[in-house]
Amino acid sequence: MALKVGVLCGGRSAEREVSLRSGEAVYQALLNCGYDVVKIDVGFDIAEQIKQHQIELAFLALHGKYGEDGTIQGLLELLDIPYTGSGVLASAIAINKITTKKLFKLEGIPTPDFTVITRNEVSNLGLDQACKKALDLVGLPAVVKANTQGSTIGISFVHQAEQMGAAIEESLKYDQDVLVEKFISGMEVTASVLGNQDPVALPLIEITSVTGVYDYQAKYTPGMSDHIIPPRLPEETQNKIKQLAVKAFQVLGCRGLGRVDFMVQGSEVYALEVNTLPGMTATSLFPDAARYAGMEFPQLVDKLVKLALEK
């Protein structure tokens, strides 16, 4: 009898629409693989829905808060249902950009210089003092990011000092902590990692966008960005990125799948963040990397189910 798989998608995060598209793609692929599959839009009644559909494995096609942050993983642990991707702790760490970067620093994984601005600081000291701190410690240009958002939601690029205040306020709409990071000018490269005990980095992807910024619009609008496989980098640099990607994946305790984003400036490589549930849409990076490695989308989805069942 076929394994009953529930594709969990949608949810309550700012990335809901992307998640629904990922969920539909995964749902169709699982059907093609012969699984008994149901698609579940994750709401407040998710525990009841899981029990009602009697799913034996959860395929997580969620992005952002309540899906990629360890919360749904904790629920599935309580219900004793295996699921795709990383566990509770790795998920919670990876979605927290600040904690991730602190671990990178601790483990010797190169990452751009950064500082943290909290909502408390802005309330107590004022926005001007928060801007001064960011400019003194990081300088310009800088990237201002909401700490626990994905899909470039709540992100601003600051090239002039007077832009810093608005950028911090924009990120604070989404999170109580803001990451202010040194902007690295160069090539954006992403490394998809697949596996549990012995993870491997799939072929790297160089990302270019029509606007010059790989933002929400560029990510999810066909024709707005290009994925170049392999990237236009020396083999030695590509190997270095792959090694760093696997190290980052393991340092955070990830399993199943993940995507590590990098900036390359000359011969220097900088790790930015780890995505534990990368997009699975028609324009997504992880399926592109797998396809280049000879793994079509249904085969990739089947592999992720099998990895989820490993102890």
Residue, then its C-alpha position, 0 to 999 in steps of 0.5 A: m500500500a502506498l505511503k500516505v503523504g500530506v503536503l503541508c503548504g500555505g500557512r500564515s507567514a508573509e511567504r504564503e503565496v510562494s508556499l502554495r505554489s511550492g505545495e502544488a508542484v510537490y503535490q503533482a510530483l508525488l502523485n506522479c511517483g505513485y504516493d497516496v497524497v493530500k495537500i493541506d493548507v496549514g491553518f489553526d486546525i492543522a493538528e486536526q487536519i493531520k489526524q483527519h487525513q491520517i497522514e504517515l509522512a509530512f512533506l513540508a512545502l512551507h516557508g517562513k514563520y510557523g513553517e520553517d522556524g521549528t514550530i510545525q516540526g515540533l508539532l509533528e514530533l509530538l504526533d510522531i509523524p516523520y517529515t521532510g527537512s531539518g528538525v526543530l533546533a536546526s530550523a529555529i537556528a537557520i531562520n534566525k539570521i543573526t544566530t546563524k551568522k554568530l555560529f558562522k563566526l564561531e565556526g570560521i565560516p566567512t560572513p560579512d561584518f554585521t551588527v544588530i538593531t533591536r526594537n527596544e534600542v530604537s524605542n529607548l535610544g531613538l532611531d537616530q542613535a540606532c542609525k549612528k550605531a549601524l553606520d559606525l559599526v558596519g558603514l556603507p553600503a549596507v544591507v538591512k534585513a528583518n531577522t526571521q523573514g525569507s524571500t527578501i521580505g523586509i530587506s533594504f539596500v542602504h547606499q546613503a546615510e539618510q536611508m538607514g532610518a527608513a530601512i530599519e523601520e521597514s525591517l521592524k515592521y516584520d521583526q523585533d530584531v534587525l540585522v545590518e550587514k556590510f553589503i558585498s558587491g560581487m556575484e551571488v551564488t547559491a549552493s543546494v545541499l542534499g542528504n542526511q549523514d553525508p550531505v553533498a552540495l549539488p551543482l552551484i548556481e550563479i544568480t543574475s537579475v534584470t534589476g541587479v537585485y535578486d529581490y522578491q519580484a526577481k525571484y518569483t517572476p519568470g524572466m526576471s532572473d537567470h540561473i547560470i549553471p555552473p557559475r562563471l567561477p574558477e573550479e577552485t572557488q566552486n569547490k571552496i563554496k561547496q565545502l563551505a555550504v556542506k560545513a554550514f549545513q552541518v554546523l546548524g545540524c540540518r538534514g534532508l535539504g537546504r540551500v546556502d546563499f553566498m556572495v563572491q567578491g574576487s577570490e573572497v567567498y562570504a556565506l550569508e544564510v541557510n534556507t532549510l525549506p528552499g522554494m519548490t516552484a517552477t522558478s526555484l533554485f533547488p530543483d534547478a540544481a538537482r535537474y542539472a545533477g541529473m535528478e528530475f523534479p519527481q525523482l528529487v521529491d521521492k528522494l526527499v521522502k526517502l531521506a525523511l524516513e531515514k532514522 
